[in-house]
Amino acid sequence: MEEIRKHLQQLQERFGQITGQFDQDKIHQEMLELEAEMNKPGFWQDTQHATQVSRLTANKQKLLDTLKGLQSRLENAHEMINE
């Protein structure tokens, strides 16, 4: 069991290094700005630009969701080991 705890701690440390590369608050703020742009009248008339902005927004959301999902899994694993 101790070996699993060590491995989990190493994963948590590596995940911390990875998440440290991203300013999640900034990414969220950028998403809000892009969503506001998408809600402007006439935005969808320029389909090429609209597609780019929509794709960028989706990619940012996917990144945030992935980071949150991984953090949740690490927390769940940590709780299971400590039970």
Stockholm file with secondary structure:
# STOCKHOLM 1.0

chainA/1-83         MEEIRKHLQQLQERFGQITGQFDQDKIHQEMLELEAEMNKPGFWQDTQHATQVSRLTANKQKLLDTLKGLQSRLENAHEMINE
#=GR chainA/1-83 SS CHHHHHHHHHHHHHHHHHHTTCCHHHHHHHHHHHHHHHTSTTGGGSHHHHHHHHHHHHHHHHHHHHHHHHHHHHHHHHHHHTC
#=GC SS_cons        CHHHHHHHHHHHHHHHHHHTTCCHHHHHHHHHHHHHHHTSTTGGGSHHHHHHHHHHHHHHHHHHHHHHHHHHHHHHHHHHHTC
//
